Amino acid sequence: MSKICQITGKKAQSGNNVAHSNVRTKRKFNVNLFTKKFYWVEQDCWISLNISAAGLRLVNKIGLDAAIKKAAESGYLNS
């Protein structure tokens, strides 16, 4: 699976490594991504999400059900 957060939609960005001689080479800035299981009380089941650290904070702040609804409206949640 690709490195995309299913709650916030964050994904890897590209940039440059800059050497002391100012030579630039391409690199990736990856997302701080976890595979985490949550118990979804409204559906009475366990779900597994690829979630970033920022997405985990969002789930802790507004709750799993609200975060999933917000992600589904934005189109980030694919399953």
MODELLER restraints for C-alpha pairs under 7 A, 6 or more apart:
rsr = mdl.restraints
at = mdl.atoms
rsr.add(forms.Gaussian(group=physical.xy_distance, feature=features.Distance(at['CA:3:A'], at['CA:11:A']), mean=6.00, stdev=0.5))
rsr.add(forms.Gaussian(group=physical.xy_distance, feature=features.Distance(at['CA:3:A'], at['CA:12:A']), mean=6.76, stdev=0.5))
rsr.add(forms.Gaussian(group=physical.xy_distance, feature=features.Distance(at['CA:4:A'], at['CA:10:A']), mean=5.62, stdev=0.5))
rsr.add(forms.Gaussian(group=physical.xy_distance, feature=features.Distance(at['CA:4:A'], at['CA:11:A']), mean=4.56, stdev=0.5))
rsr.add(forms.Gaussian(group=physical.xy_distance, feature=features.Distance(at['CA:5:A'], at['CA:11:A']), mean=6.65, stdev=0.5))
rsr.add(forms.Gaussian(group=physical.xy_distance, feature=features.Distance(at['CA:5:A'], at['CA:33:A']), mean=6.87, stdev=0.5))
rsr.add(forms.Gaussian(group=physical.xy_distance, feature=features.Distance(at['CA:5:A'], at['CA:50:A']), mean=5.61, stdev=0.5))
rsr.add(forms.Gaussian(group=physical.xy_distance, feature=features.Distance(at['CA:5:A'], at['CA:51:A']), mean=4.66, stdev=0.5))
rsr.add(forms.Gaussian(group=physical.xy_distance, feature=features.Distance(at['CA:5:A'], at['CA:52:A']), mean=5.43, stdev=0.5))
rsr.add(forms.Gaussian(group=physical.xy_distance, feature=features.Distance(at['CA:6:A'], at['CA:49:A']), mean=6.59, stdev=0.5))
rsr.add(forms.Gaussian(group=physical.xy_distance, feature=features.Distance(at['CA:6:A'], at['CA:50:A']), mean=5.84, stdev=0.5))
rsr.add(forms.Gaussian(group=physical.xy_distance, feature=features.Distance(at['CA:6:A'], at['CA:51:A']), mean=5.83, stdev=0.5))
rsr.add(forms.Gaussian(group=physical.xy_distance, feature=features.Distance(at['CA:6:A'], at['CA:76:A']), mean=5.32, stdev=0.5))
rsr.add(forms.Gaussian(group=physical.xy_distance, feature=features.Distance(at['CA:6:A'], at['CA:77:A']), mean=4.97, stdev=0.5))
rsr.add(forms.Gaussian(group=physical.xy_distance, feature=features.Distance(at['CA:7:A'], at['CA:51:A']), mean=6.37, stdev=0.5))
rsr.add(forms.Gaussian(group=physical.xy_distance, feature=features.Distance(at['CA:7:A'], at['CA:55:A']), mean=5.64, stdev=0.5))
rsr.add(forms.Gaussian(group=physical.xy_distance, feature=features.Distance(at['CA:7:A'], at['CA:67:A']), mean=6.67, stdev=0.5))
rsr.add(forms.Gaussian(group=physical.xy_distance, feature=features.Distance(at['CA:7:A'], at['CA:68:A']), mean=6.71, stdev=0.5))
rsr.add(forms.Gaussian(group=physical.xy_distance, feature=features.Distance(at['CA:7:A'], at['CA:71:A']), mean=5.14, stdev=0.5))
rsr.add(forms.Gaussian(group=physical.xy_distance, feature=features.Distance(at['CA:7:A'], at['CA:76:A']), mean=6.23, stdev=0.5))
rsr.add(forms.Gaussian(group=physical.xy_distance, feature=features.Distance(at['CA:7:A'], at['CA:77:A']), mean=6.50, stdev=0.5))
rsr.add(forms.Gaussian(group=physical.xy_distance, feature=features.Distance(at['CA:8:A'], at['CA:55:A']), mean=5.71, stdev=0.5))
rsr.add(forms.Gaussian(group=physical.xy_distance, feature=features.Distance(at['CA:8:A'], at['CA:71:A']), mean=6.71, stdev=0.5))
rsr.add(forms.Gaussian(group=physical.xy_distance, feature=features.Distance(at['CA:8:A'], at['CA:76:A']), mean=6.89, stdev=0.5))
rsr.add(forms.Gaussian(group=physical.xy_distance, feature=features.Distance(at['CA:9:A'], at['CA:76:A']), mean=5.34, stdev=0.5))
rsr.add(forms.Gaussian(group=physical.xy_distance, feature=features.Distance(at['CA:10:A'], at['CA:31:A']), mean=6.95, stdev=0.5))
rsr.add(forms.Gaussian(group=physical.xy_distance, feature=features.Distance(at['CA:11:A'], at['CA:31:A']), mean=5.99, stdev=0.5))
rsr.add(forms.Gaussian(group=physical.xy_distance, feature=features.Distance(at['CA:12:A'], at['CA:28:A']), mean=6.52, stdev=0.5))
rsr.add(forms.Gaussian(group=physical.xy_distance, feature=features.Distance(at['CA:12:A'], at['CA:29:A']), mean=5.53, stdev=0.5))
rsr.add(forms.Gaussian(group=physical.xy_distance, feature=features.Distance(at['CA:12:A'], at['CA:30:A']), mean=4.47, stdev=0.5))
rsr.add(forms.Gaussian(group=physical.xy_distance, feature=features.Distance(at['CA:12:A'], at['CA:31:A']), mean=5.67, stdev=0.5))
rsr.add(forms.Gaussian(group=physical.xy_distance, feature=features.Distance(at['CA:13:A'], at['CA:28:A']), mean=5.77, stdev=0.5))
rsr.add(forms.Gaussian(group=physical.xy_distance, feature=features.Distance(at['CA:13:A'], at['CA:29:A']), mean=5.12, stdev=0.5))
rsr.add(forms.Gaussian(group=physical.xy_distance, feature=features.Distance(at['CA:13:A'], at['CA:30:A']), mean=6.64, stdev=0.5))
rsr.add(forms.Gaussian(group=physical.xy_distance, feature=features.Distance(at['CA:14:A'], at['CA:27:A']), mean=5.86, stdev=0.5))
rsr.add(forms.Gaussian(group=physical.xy_distance, feature=features.Distance(at['CA:14:A'], at['CA:28:A']), mean=4.51, stdev=0.5))
rsr.add(forms.Gaussian(group=physical.xy_distance, feature=features.Distance(at['CA:14:A'], at['CA:29:A']), mean=5.96, stdev=0.5))
rsr.add(forms.Gaussian(group=physical.xy_distance, feature=features.Distance(at['CA:15:A'], at['CA:26:A']), mean=5.84, stdev=0.5))
rsr.add(forms.Gaussian(group=physical.xy_distance, feature=features.Distance(at['CA:15:A'], at['CA:27:A']), mean=5.43, stdev=0.5))
rsr.add(forms.Gaussian(group=physical.xy_distance, feature=features.Distance(at['CA:15:A'], at['CA:28:A']), mean=6.05, stdev=0.5))
rsr.add(forms.Gaussian(group=physical.xy_distance, feature=features.Distance(at['CA:16:A'], at['CA:24:A']), mean=5.68, stdev=0.5))
rsr.add(forms.Gaussian(group=physical.xy_distance, feature=features.Distance(at['CA:16:A'], at['CA:25:A']), mean=5.30, stdev=0.5))
rsr.add(forms.Gaussian(group=physical.xy_distance, feature=features.Distance(at['CA:16:A'], at['CA:26:A']), mean=4.59, stdev=0.5))
rsr.add(forms.Gaussian(group=physical.xy_distance, feature=features.Distance(at['CA:16:A'], at['CA:27:A']), mean=5.40, stdev=0.5))
rsr.add(forms.Gaussian(group=physical.xy_distance, feature=features.Distance(at['CA:17:A'], at['CA:24:A']), mean=5.53, stdev=0.5))
rsr.add(forms.Gaussian(group=physical.xy_distance, feature=features.Distance(at['CA:17:A'], at['CA:25:A']), mean=5.22, stdev=0.5))
rsr.add(forms.Gaussian(group=physical.xy_distance, feature=features.Distance(at['CA:17:A'], at['CA:26:A']), mean=6.21, stdev=0.5))
rsr.add(forms.Gaussian(group=physical.xy_distance, feature=features.Distance(at['CA:17:A'], at['CA:27:A']), mean=6.23, stdev=0.5))
rsr.add(forms.Gaussian(group=physical.xy_distance, feature=features.Distance(at['CA:18:A'], at['CA:24:A']), mean=4.76, stdev=0.5))
rsr.add(forms.Gaussian(group=physical.xy_distance, feature=features.Distance(at['CA:18:A'], at['CA:25:A']), mean=6.82, stdev=0.5))
rsr.add(forms.Gaussian(group=physical.xy_distance, feature=features.Distance(at['CA:31:A'], at['CA:52:A']), mean=6.66, stdev=0.5))
rsr.add(forms.Gaussian(group=physical.xy_distance, feature=features.Distance(at['CA:32:A'], at['CA:52:A']), mean=5.34, stdev=0.5))
rsr.add(forms.Gaussian(group=physical.xy_distance, feature=features.Distance(at['CA:32:A'], at['CA:53:A']), mean=5.99, stdev=0.5))
rsr.add(forms.Gaussian(group=physical.xy_distance, feature=features.Distance(at['CA:33:A'], at['CA:50:A']), mean=6.53, stdev=0.5))
rsr.add(forms.Gaussian(group=physical.xy_distance, feature=features.Distance(at['CA:33:A'], at['CA:51:A']), mean=5.53, stdev=0.5))
rsr.add(forms.Gaussian(group=physical.xy_distance, feature=features.Distance(at['CA:33:A'], at['CA:52:A']), mean=4.27, stdev=0.5))
rsr.add(forms.Gaussian(group=physical.xy_distance, feature=features.Distance(at['CA:33:A'], at['CA:53:A']), mean=6.60, stdev=0.5))
rsr.add(forms.Gaussian(group=physical.xy_distance, feature=features.Distance(at['CA:34:A'], at['CA:50:A']), mean=5.61, stdev=0.5))
rsr.add(forms.Gaussian(group=physical.xy_distance, feature=features.Distance(at['CA:34:A'], at['CA:51:A']), mean=5.35, stdev=0.5))
rsr.add(forms.Gaussian(group=physical.xy_distance, feature=features.Distance(at['CA:34:A'], at['CA:52:A']), mean=6.03, stdev=0.5))
rsr.add(forms.Gaussian(group=physical.xy_distance, feature=features.Distance(at['CA:35:A'], at['CA:48:A']), mean=6.73, stdev=0.5))
rsr.add(forms.Gaussian(group=physical.xy_distance, feature=features.Distance(at['CA:35:A'], at['CA:49:A']), mean=5.66, stdev=0.5))
rsr.add(forms.Gaussian(group=physical.xy_distance, feature=features.Distance(at['CA:35:A'], at['CA:50:A']), mean=4.54, stdev=0.5))
rsr.add(forms.Gaussian(group=physical.xy_distance, feature=features.Distance(at['CA:35:A'], at['CA:51:A']), mean=6.29, stdev=0.5))
rsr.add(forms.Gaussian(group=physical.xy_distance, feature=features.Distance(at['CA:36:A'], at['CA:48:A']), mean=5.60, stdev=0.5))
rsr.add(forms.Gaussian(group=physical.xy_distance, feature=features.Distance(at['CA:36:A'], at['CA:49:A']), mean=5.48, stdev=0.5))
rsr.add(forms.Gaussian(group=physical.xy_distance, feature=features.Distance(at['CA:36:A'], at['CA:50:A']), mean=6.48, stdev=0.5))
rsr.add(forms.Gaussian(group=physical.xy_distance, feature=features.Distance(at['CA:36:A'], at['CA:51:A']), mean=6.94, stdev=0.5))
rsr.add(forms.Gaussian(group=physical.xy_distance, feature=features.Distance(at['CA:37:A'], at['CA:46:A']), mean=6.57, stdev=0.5))
rsr.add(forms.Gaussian(group=physical.xy_distance, feature=features.Distance(at['CA:37:A'], at['CA:47:A']), mean=5.53, stdev=0.5))
rsr.add(forms.Gaussian(group=physical.xy_distance, feature=features.Distance(at['CA:37:A'], at['CA:48:A']), mean=4.28, stdev=0.5))
rsr.add(forms.Gaussian(group=physical.xy_distance, feature=features.Distance(at['CA:37:A'], at['CA:49:A']), mean=6.33, stdev=0.5))
rsr.add(forms.Gaussian(group=physical.xy_distance, feature=features.Distance(at['CA:38:A'], at['CA:46:A']), mean=5.61, stdev=0.5))
rsr.add(forms.Gaussian(group=physical.xy_distance, feature=features.Distance(at['CA:38:A'], at['CA:47:A']), mean=5.40, stdev=0.5))
rsr.add(forms.Gaussian(group=physical.xy_distance, feature=features.Distance(at['CA:38:A'], at['CA:48:A']), mean=6.34, stdev=0.5))
rsr.add(forms.Gaussian(group=physical.xy_distance, feature=features.Distance(at['CA:39:A'], at['CA:45:A']), mean=5.89, stdev=0.5))
rsr.add(forms.Gaussian(group=physical.xy_distance, feature=features.Distance(at['CA:39:A'], at['CA:46:A']), mean=4.42, stdev=0.5))
rsr.add(forms.Gaussian(group=physical.xy_distance, feature=features.Distance(at['CA:39:A'], at['CA:47:A']), mean=6.37, stdev=0.5))
rsr.add(forms.Gaussian(group=physical.xy_distance, feature=features.Distance(at['CA:40:A'], at['CA:46:A']), mean=5.89, stdev=0.5))
rsr.add(forms.Gaussian(group=physical.xy_distance, feature=features.Distance(at['CA:40:A'], at['CA:47:A']), mean=6.88, stdev=0.5))
rsr.add(forms.Gaussian(group=physical.xy_distance, feature=features.Distance(at['CA:59:A'], at['CA:67:A']), mean=5.83, stdev=0.5))
rsr.add(forms.Gaussian(group=physical.xy_distance, feature=features.Distance(at['CA:71:A'], at['CA:77:A']), mean=5.55, stdev=0.5))
